[in-house]
Amino acid sequence: MNYVEGRLLRLSRNGDRRAFEELVDMYKDKIYHLAYRMLNYSSEAEDVVQDTFLRVYMNMERYDENQKFSTWIYRIATNLCIDRLRKRKPNYSLDAEMPDGEGADWYSLLPSNQETPEEEFVLTETQEQIRKAIQTLPEKYKSVVILRYLHDMSLQEIGDVLGMPVTTVKTRVHRGREFLRKKLEPEFGGQNIK
């Protein structure tokens, strides 16, 4: 855990609401992106962000300072997403697609720390096909692929977040990648997909 996170956590445990708000500001976008990519609905992703921080706040005393705070908060968010996926019935969101039918969704309009809103809005056809393919992954592969390739986590970090051995993570990443390769090969006319 870095110094700033540790300080904010200690202050939050002692009832400092501003410190907790700073923790929320540090992680809310990351948690939203994770939840959106796993659930594919902005309203559900927003709910997961709220639920995640509620659980963090309610369980701050249980947090083990020997582990990374990011691992703990990602584990909470990922588990909430997995719970929602398991309970999910067919669900249609009116805000998932933009009314003009251009193929972009509302999520692409959100500003990001890394890119400008204009860059976020421009989604290439390839990115859209990959995003759709990730949504079709079986649940056990979806979370590891999203954490590995969209959140750039190491196999060890994914194992820590999901509470599974690194060998299992490695197998699931490999099988998830194979699933995506087979799904995307017809789309890309036999090009080599890695």
C-alpha positions as a Markdown table, in Angstrom:
| # | Residue | x | y | z |
|---|---|---|---|---|
| 1 | Met | 0.0 | 0.0 | 0.0 |
| 2 | Asn | 1.3 | 3.4 | -0.8 |
| 3 | Tyr | 1.8 | 6.1 | 1.8 |
| 4 | Val | -1.2 | 8.2 | 0.6 |
| 5 | Glu | -3.6 | 5.3 | 0.7 |
| 6 | Gly | -2.4 | 4.2 | 4.1 |
| 7 | Arg | -2.8 | 7.7 | 5.5 |
| 8 | Leu | -6.3 | 8.1 | 4.0 |
| 9 | Leu | -7.3 | 4.7 | 5.4 |
| 10 | Arg | -6.1 | 5.4 | 8.9 |
| 11 | Leu | -7.9 | 8.8 | 8.8 |
| 12 | Ser | -11.1 | 7.1 | 7.4 |
| 13 | Arg | -11.0 | 4.5 | 10.2 |
| 14 | Asn | -11.0 | 7.4 | 12.7 |
| 15 | Gly | -14.1 | 8.9 | 11.2 |
| 16 | Asp | -12.6 | 11.5 | 8.8 |
| 17 | Arg | -15.1 | 11.7 | 6.0 |
| 18 | Arg | -12.9 | 13.8 | 3.7 |
| 19 | Ala | -10.3 | 11.2 | 3.8 |
| 20 | Phe | -12.8 | 8.5 | 2.8 |
| 21 | Glu | -14.1 | 10.8 | 0.0 |
| 22 | Glu | -10.5 | 11.1 | -1.3 |
| 23 | Leu | -10.3 | 7.2 | -1.4 |
| 24 | Val | -13.5 | 7.1 | -3.3 |
| 25 | Asp | -12.1 | 9.7 | -5.8 |
| 26 | Met | -9.0 | 7.6 | -6.2 |
| 27 | Tyr | -10.9 | 4.5 | -7.2 |
| 28 | Lys | -14.4 | 5.3 | -8.4 |
| 29 | Asp | -13.5 | 5.5 | -12.1 |
| 30 | Lys | -11.4 | 2.3 | -12.0 |
| 31 | Ile | -14.2 | 0.4 | -10.2 |
| 32 | Tyr | -16.8 | 1.8 | -12.7 |
| 33 | His | -14.7 | 0.7 | -15.7 |
| 34 | Leu | -14.2 | -2.8 | -14.2 |
| 35 | Ala | -17.9 | -3.2 | -13.5 |
| 36 | Tyr | -19.0 | -1.8 | -16.8 |
| 37 | Arg | -16.8 | -4.2 | -18.7 |
| 38 | Met | -18.0 | -7.1 | -16.7 |
| 39 | Leu | -21.7 | -6.2 | -16.7 |
| 40 | Asn | -22.1 | -4.1 | -19.9 |
| 41 | Tyr | -24.7 | -1.8 | -18.3 |
| 42 | Ser | -23.9 | 1.6 | -16.9 |
| 43 | Ser | -26.7 | 1.5 | -14.4 |
| 44 | Glu | -25.5 | -1.8 | -13.0 |
| 45 | Ala | -21.9 | -0.5 | -13.0 |
| 46 | Glu | -22.9 | 2.6 | -11.0 |
| 47 | Asp | -24.7 | 0.3 | -8.5 |
| 48 | Val | -21.6 | -1.8 | -8.1 |
| 49 | Val | -19.5 | 1.3 | -7.5 |
| 50 | Gln | -21.9 | 2.4 | -4.7 |
| 51 | Asp | -22.1 | -1.1 | -3.2 |
| 52 | Thr | -18.3 | -1.5 | -3.3 |
| 53 | Phe | -17.6 | 1.7 | -1.4 |
| 54 | Leu | -20.4 | 0.9 | 1.0 |
| 55 | Arg | -18.7 | -2.4 | 1.8 |
| 56 | Val | -15.3 | -0.7 | 2.1 |
| 57 | Tyr | -16.7 | 1.8 | 4.5 |
| 58 | Met | -18.6 | -0.8 | 6.6 |
| 59 | Asn | -15.6 | -3.2 | 6.7 |
| 60 | Met | -12.7 | -0.9 | 7.0 |
| 61 | Glu | -11.8 | -2.4 | 10.4 |
| 62 | Arg | -11.3 | -5.8 | 8.8 |
| 63 | Tyr | -8.9 | -4.5 | 6.1 |
| 64 | Asp | -5.5 | -6.2 | 6.5 |
| 65 | Glu | -2.9 | -3.5 | 5.9 |
| 66 | Asn | -0.4 | -6.1 | 4.8 |
| 67 | Gln | -2.2 | -6.5 | 1.5 |
| 68 | Lys | -2.5 | -3.9 | -1.2 |
| 69 | Phe | -5.7 | -1.7 | -0.8 |
| 70 | Ser | -6.2 | -2.0 | -4.6 |
| 71 | Thr | -6.3 | -5.8 | -4.4 |
| 72 | Trp | -8.9 | -5.6 | -1.6 |
| 73 | Ile | -11.2 | -3.1 | -3.3 |
| 74 | Tyr | -10.9 | -4.9 | -6.7 |
| 75 | Arg | -11.8 | -8.2 | -5.0 |
| 76 | Ile | -15.0 | -6.6 | -3.5 |
| 77 | Ala | -16.0 | -5.1 | -6.8 |
| 78 | Thr | -15.3 | -8.2 | -8.8 |
| 79 | Asn | -17.3 | -10.4 | -6.4 |
| 80 | Leu | -20.2 | -8.0 | -6.6 |
| 81 | Cys | -20.1 | -8.2 | -10.4 |
| 82 | Ile | -19.9 | -12.0 | -10.4 |
| 83 | Asp | -22.9 | -12.1 | -8.0 |
| 84 | Arg | -24.9 | -9.9 | -10.4 |
| 85 | Leu | -23.9 | -12.0 | -13.4 |
| 86 | Arg | -25.1 | -15.2 | -11.6 |
| 87 | Lys | -28.4 | -13.6 | -10.7 |
| 88 | Arg | -28.9 | -11.9 | -14.0 |
| 89 | Lys | -32.0 | -12.5 | -16.0 |
| 90 | Pro | -32.4 | -11.2 | -19.5 |
| 91 | Asn | -32.0 | -7.4 | -19.0 |
| 92 | Tyr | -32.4 | -4.6 | -21.5 |
| 93 | Ser | -31.1 | -1.2 | -20.7 |
| 94 | Leu | -32.5 | 1.8 | -22.6 |
| 95 | Asp | -29.2 | 3.7 | -22.1 |
| 96 | Ala | -27.0 | 1.0 | -23.5 |
| 97 | Glu | -27.2 | 2.2 | -27.1 |
| 98 | Met | -27.4 | 5.7 | -28.3 |
| 99 | Pro | -30.6 | 6.7 | -30.0 |
| 100 | Asp | -28.9 | 7.7 | -33.3 |
| 101 | Gly | -27.8 | 4.1 | -33.8 |
| 102 | Glu | -24.2 | 5.0 | -34.6 |
| 103 | Gly | -22.9 | 1.9 | -32.7 |
| 104 | Ala | -21.5 | 3.9 | -29.7 |
| 105 | Asp | -22.9 | 3.7 | -26.2 |
| 106 | Trp | -23.2 | 6.3 | -23.5 |
| 107 | Tyr | -20.2 | 4.8 | -21.8 |
| 108 | Ser | -18.0 | 6.0 | -24.7 |
| 109 | Leu | -19.0 | 9.6 | -23.9 |
| 110 | Leu | -17.7 | 9.5 | -20.3 |
| 111 | Pro | -14.5 | 11.6 | -19.7 |
| 112 | Ser | -11.5 | 9.7 | -18.6 |
| 113 | Asn | -8.2 | 10.6 | -16.9 |
| 114 | Gln | -6.3 | 8.9 | -19.6 |
| 115 | Glu | -8.0 | 10.1 | -22.8 |
| 116 | Thr | -10.0 | 13.1 | -23.9 |
| 117 | Pro | -13.8 | 12.7 | -24.4 |
| 118 | Glu | -13.2 | 12.9 | -28.2 |
| 119 | Glu | -10.8 | 9.9 | -28.0 |
| 120 | Glu | -13.2 | 8.0 | -25.9 |
| 121 | Phe | -16.1 | 8.6 | -28.3 |
| 122 | Val | -14.2 | 7.2 | -31.3 |
| 123 | Leu | -14.6 | 3.4 | -31.1 |
| 124 | Thr | -13.2 | 1.5 | -33.9 |
| 125 | Glu | -15.1 | -1.5 | -35.4 |
| 126 | Thr | -12.3 | -3.8 | -34.1 |
| 127 | Gln | -12.6 | -2.5 | -30.5 |
| 128 | Glu | -16.4 | -3.0 | -30.7 |
| 129 | Gln | -16.0 | -6.5 | -32.0 |
| 130 | Ile | -13.5 | -7.4 | -29.2 |
| 131 | Arg | -15.8 | -5.8 | -26.6 |
| 132 | Lys | -18.8 | -7.9 | -27.8 |
| 133 | Ala | -16.7 | -11.0 | -27.9 |
| 134 | Ile | -15.5 | -10.5 | -24.3 |
| 135 | Gln | -19.2 | -10.1 | -23.2 |
| 136 | Thr | -19.8 | -13.6 | -24.6 |
| 137 | Leu | -17.1 | -15.3 | -22.5 |
| 138 | Pro | -18.2 | -17.8 | -19.9 |
| 139 | Glu | -18.3 | -16.1 | -16.5 |
| 140 | Lys | -15.2 | -17.9 | -15.1 |
| 141 | Tyr | -13.1 | -16.6 | -18.0 |
| 142 | Lys | -14.6 | -13.2 | -18.3 |
| 143 | Ser | -13.4 | -11.8 | -15.0 |
| 144 | Val | -9.8 | -13.0 | -15.5 |
| 145 | Val | -9.6 | -11.7 | -19.1 |
| 146 | Ile | -11.0 | -8.3 | -18.1 |
| 147 | Leu | -8.6 | -8.0 | -15.1 |
| 148 | Arg | -5.6 | -9.2 | -17.2 |
| 149 | Tyr | -6.1 | -7.3 | -20.5 |
| 150 | Leu | -8.3 | -4.4 | -19.6 |
| 151 | His | -6.9 | -3.6 | -16.2 |
| 152 | Asp | -3.4 | -4.8 | -16.9 |
| 153 | Met | -3.1 | -6.9 | -13.7 |
| 154 | Ser | -0.4 | -9.5 | -13.2 |
| 155 | Leu | -1.4 | -13.2 | -12.8 |
| 156 | Gln | -0.5 | -13.0 | -9.1 |
| 157 | Glu | -2.7 | -9.8 | -8.6 |
| 158 | Ile | -5.6 | -11.5 | -10.3 |
| 159 | Gly | -5.1 | -14.6 | -8.1 |
| 160 | Asp | -5.2 | -12.3 | -5.1 |
| 161 | Val | -8.3 | -10.5 | -6.2 |
| 162 | Leu | -10.2 | -13.6 | -7.1 |
| 163 | Gly | -8.8 | -15.8 | -4.3 |
| 164 | Met | -7.5 | -18.5 | -6.6 |
| 165 | Pro | -4.1 | -20.1 | -7.3 |
| 166 | Val | -1.9 | -18.5 | -10.0 |
| 167 | Thr | -2.0 | -21.7 | -12.0 |
| 168 | Thr | -5.8 | -21.6 | -12.2 |
| 169 | Val | -5.6 | -17.9 | -13.3 |
| 170 | Lys | -3.1 | -18.8 | -15.9 |
| 171 | Thr | -5.3 | -21.7 | -17.3 |
| 172 | Arg | -8.4 | -19.5 | -17.3 |
| 173 | Val | -6.5 | -16.6 | -19.1 |
| 174 | His | -5.3 | -19.1 | -21.7 |
| 175 | Arg | -8.7 | -20.7 | -22.2 |
| 176 | Gly | -10.4 | -17.3 | -22.3 |
| 177 | Arg | -7.9 | -16.1 | -24.9 |
| 178 | Glu | -8.5 | -19.3 | -27.0 |
| 179 | Phe | -12.3 | -18.7 | -26.7 |
| 180 | Leu | -11.9 | -15.2 | -28.0 |
| 181 | Arg | -9.5 | -16.2 | -30.8 |
| 182 | Lys | -12.0 | -18.8 | -32.1 |
| 183 | Lys | -14.9 | -16.3 | -31.8 |
| 184 | Leu | -12.9 | -13.5 | -33.5 |
| 185 | Glu | -11.2 | -15.5 | -36.3 |
| 186 | Pro | -14.2 | -15.5 | -38.6 |
| 187 | Glu | -14.6 | -11.7 | -38.0 |
| 188 | Phe | -11.0 | -11.0 | -39.1 |
| 189 | Gly | -10.9 | -13.2 | -42.1 |
| 190 | Gly | -8.3 | -15.7 | -40.8 |
| 191 | Gln | -5.8 | -13.1 | -39.6 |
| 192 | Asn | -3.6 | -14.4 | -36.8 |
| 193 | Ile | -5.2 | -13.2 | -33.6 |
| 194 | Lys | -3.1 | -13.3 | -30.4 |
